[in-house]
Amino acid sequence: MKDWAFVGRAGELARLTSTATDQRRSGLILSGAAGVGKSRLLREAVTGLDPHAYAVLTAAASVAGCGLPFGGLAQILPPDPPAGLSQAGLLRWALDILHAEAGGRPIVLAVDDTHLLDPPSAALVHLLVRHGATLLATLRSAAAVPAPVSALWTEGLVRHAELGPLDAAGSQDLLAAMLGGPVETGSAQRLVALAGGNPLMLRELVQAARGGGEMTRAYGIWRWTGRLALAPSLADLVDAHIGGLAPAVRDVVELVAFGEPIGLPLLLAVADPAAVEAAEERELIRVHGDGRRRPARLAHPLYGEVVRRQCPVSRARRLLATLADLVEGTGARRRDDLLRVAVWRLDSGTAQDGARLLDAAALAFGRLDLTLAHRLAAAAWDAGAGHPATELLATALLLSGRPHEALAAINTPAPAADDIPAPAAGAGAEAVHRTEAADNAGEAGSAGALVALRATVAFWGLGHAGAADELAASADAVTEPGPAARLRAVEALMRLQLNQLDRARELADAVLADAEPADGRPADGRPAARADVSARNLARCAQALLAAAGGDPQRSADLVAQIQADAPAWWRDAPALHFLLPVALGTRVSVALDLGALDEILTAEFADLAQTGGFGFGAGWVALLQAHAARLRGRTGDALRGAEQACVTLSAHGRYAALAHTARALAAALRGDLPVATAAMASAETADGTCERLFHPWHETARAWTVACAGDVAGAVQILTELAGRLRADGLAGHELLAWHDVVRLGRADLAADRIAGLLAEIPGGPAAPLLLRHARAAAADDPAALLAVARDFAASGYRVFAAEAAATAAPLFRAARDPRALAAHTLLADVLAGCDTLRTPALRSVQPALTNRERQVAELAAAGARSRDIADRLYLSPRTVENHLQRVYAKLGVSGRTELAPALRSLPQ
């Protein structure tokens, strides 16, 4: 892997640079762990120094040179010192030679790995500092340091600071630099966590992953499979950090590797206390202060990966069983203990309590750790936990994007009682009772639950639209009211996704009403329902989606709050909600244009869990919301990257990929990037969106803006007006409002203003609704003052795209009226666009004409205050030619003179 651009460490780099250039400071020595980036930081600091102003002497000590006199500074000293000199004489000779070569310039001495300096070199470094040189140096933490070097900071001649791990943001930037492109968020977070802020470890991880074929690239985004390819170079690097270990110390390291975080009292109970101290002193483990527990962890995440892989299987199983016994012996009081003990029992081959495994699987599932939930649920199923284990296993597989395996799990008969291992010794009657209770609980009503689950997998996992009709037929055959309600609630969500809105409303309302109509039977002739918690919340989710799309965000929020309050009751047995609840949340904030609520979702725990736990749909949906928020704020580059991340994640997941492609098309169209927008729309058209017809407004909106990007604004307006008509018929007033506002943005407010006013008389709308109405009325009336006012309010609310377009519409109206407020409109436009990425919508293209290179040169000099004669002299033109250029620029930009030139130029693409 070639060297990459220096990223991160801005503060540390500035500190080194200021130390080198400030003659009042004698130097700075940075210490840090191997691979933390000391050498690269030092190299960057001295590379930026002017060699004419400073005599920069650079040396790197090494093991090879530490036994030779002046071996550590061989790079900066002549190869043949005078013969017959004493040690003191050699030091004086070296000092004089270096000062002579400096030629009166201040000496900046940069020494890497000073802990490896031989004694004469260390002494010379000390002398150089005492004679006025500035020292920039690095050394490895915990390494023995030559006395002359350590004396430098103990005597106050230089400062000493610790260089800590690279922070997460810097590590992610470094990862992108190494790979030459952006990395999918979840992949980046996992790789950065494994590297532990160590750039060298991160490089080895990336090289191993690429060499092992575990890094793939699509839509310009890198994605890691999650499988750690432990290349020999990576293992050797970790071995070099760990070094040779005494058996007792290795026992400590292995116990912590398998059990971290492990409380210090527990560790001391099974390991030699002296060995624990030795491991901590060697910085192999770290003990953190956390009350009485004081957990111990390995000093670096990769140590655990290497130690666990190198540990023999038999010893690993023994250690895991020991850890499980230890924690269970203390009562397993913490919530995490249940999960940890279950995993240790499973990996040690001592797990036989199906109910406990099922509880642990549910805990992992609640954290969206789907890989672990799958393992534990499968083990619980094998141990006889019955239908609840089947449901949880299938749900984990579905959410992991493995629907075929989920269906296989549903269709596989549970193990016969004779095949289930007896509980482990000591588990006794309690374990037997728990397993039988779980089995009995699963049997009750399991038929209806499995029918609903099978249909859920077929519909949301495999995209089988016919699953809705099959589910309806199954519901007709169910006589028990509870299971019937569950099936009808799931069907309601399916009908909603198929855009069969009337049927979806009817089913959801019937489930929540939980009562028979006057004639004694539901309108569709099916059995009456008595909805349980899961059924009620499935129906609420359908209603929340309808309210969000219908322009009533508060009602949608209230319904979502009820669903979230009931989450512990439905989390395991209503898998459809794991798809549709995020969709309801996202639809509410997206249709309402609620930037504050969008930010809350993106900073909530769900976003992190979805991106790191293997929940592909959740991660993709989060990326879509990130793209939407960025697009509203005018950060079209971020919007495009977010949409591309969604394309990568959702394409791999198998569902909702069409929605990601439409988001990519929309972001590209706003940037004026027609090839990307067209390609993205083509991908959206070919993606299987049969079960995602509810999202057709987003698709049509993206298609309209792609057509507008191609220059056919009238065609785009026609697409949007036809879309608005369909949305009105469907009762999706929230989406209809957005469609009409897009018509306003495309210059046809005359078609939209009255309908927007009528809509907002019928629906509450979101926080942006009053602004959208003001924008429409001002544009329809050609009222530049009102447009400027709403542009300012758009900008204050964060809607930079709308603000720029409103200001761009106001500016020519002011100019036509010879109103001096044209300058204010241009200034606002320039200020708003300064906070945006590339933005090339039709409204902005009208005030962003193309200037020739010469016209731009002349205009920029004029805007800076240069007179025409001075411009002519500078560009070797005649004054008349300069004036002709300026007149063409004024005409193109629609400005009256130089006073309006600067803001108008700032509004042009750079």
Secondary structure, DSSP 8 states (H G I E B T S, - for coil): -------S-HHHHHHHHHHHH-TT--EEEEEE-TTSSHHHHHHHHHHTS-TTT-EEEEEE--TTTTTSTTGGGTTTS-SS--TT--HHHHHHHHHHHHHHHHTTS-EEEEEE-GGG--HHHHHHHHHHHHTT-EEEEEEETTS---HHHHHHHHTTSSEEEE-----HHHHHHHHHHHHTS-B-HHHHHHHHHHHTT-HHHHHHHHHHHHHTT-EEEETTEEEE-S-----HHHHHHHHHHH----HHHHHHHHHHHHH-SEEHHHHHHHS-HHHHHHHHHTTSEEE---TTT-EEEESSHHHHHHHHHHS-HHHHHHHHHHHHHHHHHTT--SHHHHHHHHHHHHHHT----HHHHHHHHHHHHHTT-HHHHHHHHHHHHHTT--HHHHHHHHHHHHHTT-HHHHHHHHHS----GGGS----TTTHHHHHHHHHHHHHHHHTTHHHHHHHHHHHIIIIIT--TTHHHHHHHHHHT--SHHHHHHHHHHHHHHHHHTT-HHHHHHHHHHHHH-S--TTSS-TTS-------HHHHHHHHHHHHHHHHHTT-HHHHHHHHHHHHHTHHHHTTT-HHHHHHHHHHHHHHHHHTT-HHHHHHHHHSHHHHHHHHTT-HHHHHHHHHHHHHHHHHTT-HHHHHHHHHHHHHHHHHHSSSHHHHHHHHHHHHHHTT-HHHHHHHHHHHHHS--GGGGGGHHHHHHHHHHHHHHTT-HHHHHHHHHHHHHHHHHHT-HHHHHHHHHHHHHTT-HHHHHHHHHHHHHHS---TTHHHHHHHHHHHHTT-HHHHHHHHHHHHHHT-HHHHHHHHHHHHHHHHHTT-TTHHHHHHHHHHHHHTSS----HHHHTT-----HHHHHHHHHHHTT--HHHHHHHHT--HHHHHHHHHHHHHHHT--SGGGHHHHHHTS--
